[in-house]
Amino acid sequence: DGRNAEMDAAKWETYIDHVLEKNEREEDCPIRRVLELLSGRWRPQIIYTLYKHPACRFGQLQKAMPRVTNAVLTTTLRELERIGIVQRTQFNEVPPHVEYSLTDKGCALLPIFYEMTVWGEKYLGDEGMLER
């Protein structure tokens, strides 16, 4: 409907004006900071995997992402835990085990993943290449 498109365009324009006005220095830009948070090959995949499989053990994460090394997975999980995206829960039972899950802050990223899905469905072909 044309009216919704106009409202969306006005909302987008207002948002961009707000971002540009408020964040004159590049390091203050919230878009840049989110992109830095999601940078790297494995961070978005870990977040997506934990969304699909809440309360995941390390081995389950490895199976879901077979090309990641143990060291990189460990380091990336620690980084995501440090910035409050992933929660690590240790169970002191026999045998002891650890589970990883998204925090509320991590779950709040899911609308971004949804929008990425919408964009991908619209602009990526079957081969994963950009359509023209």
C-alpha positions in Angstrom: 0.0 0.0 0.0 1.4 3.4 -1.0 0.6 5.0 2.4 2.7 2.4 4.3 5.6 3.0 1.8 5.4 6.7 2.5 5.3 6.2 6.2 8.3 3.8 6.0 10.2 6.3 3.8 9.5 9.1 6.3 10.5 6.9 9.2 13.8 5.9 7.5 14.6 9.6 6.6 13.9 10.7 10.2 16.1 7.9 11.5 19.0 8.7 9.1 18.7 12.4 10.0 18.9 11.5 13.7 21.9 9.2 13.2 23.8 11.8 11.1 23.0 14.7 13.5 23.7 12.8 16.7 26.8 11.0 15.5 29.1 13.4 13.7 32.2 11.4 14.7 32.5 8.0 13.0 33.4 6.2 16.2 30.1 7.3 17.8 27.9 5.9 14.9 25.7 3.1 16.3 25.7 1.4 12.9 29.5 1.3 12.8 29.5 -0.1 16.4 26.9 -2.8 15.6 28.9 -3.8 12.5 32.1 -4.1 14.6 30.1 -6.2 17.1 29.0 -8.5 14.3 32.4 -8.5 12.5 34.3 -11.6 12.0 33.4 -14.8 10.3 32.0 -16.7 13.3 30.2 -14.2 15.5 27.0 -14.0 13.4 27.0 -17.7 12.9 27.4 -18.4 16.6 24.5 -16.0 17.4 22.4 -17.5 14.7 23.2 -21.1 15.9 22.3 -20.2 19.5 19.1 -18.7 18.3 18.2 -21.9 16.5 19.5 -24.2 19.3 19.2 -22.5 22.7 21.3 -23.9 25.6 23.9 -25.4 23.3 27.0 -27.3 24.5 30.4 -26.6 22.9 30.3 -29.9 20.9 26.9 -29.0 19.5 28.2 -25.7 18.4 31.1 -27.4 16.7 28.8 -29.8 14.8 26.6 -26.9 13.7 29.7 -25.1 12.4 32.1 -27.8 11.3 34.7 -25.5 9.7 35.5 -23.5 12.9 38.5 -24.6 14.9 38.3 -25.3 18.7 40.5 -22.4 19.4 38.6 -19.9 17.3 35.2 -21.1 18.7 36.5 -20.8 22.3 37.9 -17.3 21.7 34.8 -16.1 19.9 32.5 -17.4 22.6 34.6 -15.7 25.2 34.4 -12.4 23.3 30.6 -12.7 22.9 30.3 -13.5 26.6 32.5 -10.5 27.5 30.3 -8.1 25.6 27.1 -9.6 27.0 25.7 -11.3 23.9 26.3 -14.9 25.1 25.8 -16.4 28.5 28.0 -19.4 29.7 26.4 -21.6 32.3 28.5 -24.2 34.1 26.7 -27.2 35.6 28.6 -28.7 38.5 27.2 -32.2 38.2 28.6 -35.5 37.2 29.8 -35.3 34.5 30.2 -31.5 34.6 29.2 -29.6 31.5 28.8 -26.1 30.1 26.0 -24.6 28.0 25.9 -21.5 26.0 22.8 -19.4 25.3 21.9 -15.9 24.1 21.4 -13.2 26.7 18.5 -10.7 26.4 21.0 -8.4 24.8 21.9 -11.2 22.3 18.2 -12.0 21.6 17.7 -8.3 20.9 19.9 -8.7 17.8 17.4 -11.2 16.2 15.4 -8.4 14.3 18.7 -7.6 12.5 19.0 -11.2 11.5 15.3 -11.2 10.3 16.0 -8.1 8.2 19.1 -9.9 6.8 16.9 -12.8 5.9 14.3 -10.6 4.1 17.1 -8.8 2.2 18.8 -12.2 1.3 15.5 -13.6 0.0 14.9 -10.5 -2.1 18.4 -10.0 -3.5 20.4 -13.2 -3.4 19.8 -15.8 -6.1 19.9 -19.6 -5.6 23.7 -19.6 -6.0 24.1 -17.1 -3.2 25.2 -14.5 -5.6 23.8 -11.0 -5.8 21.1 -10.7 -8.5 21.2 -7.7 -10.7 
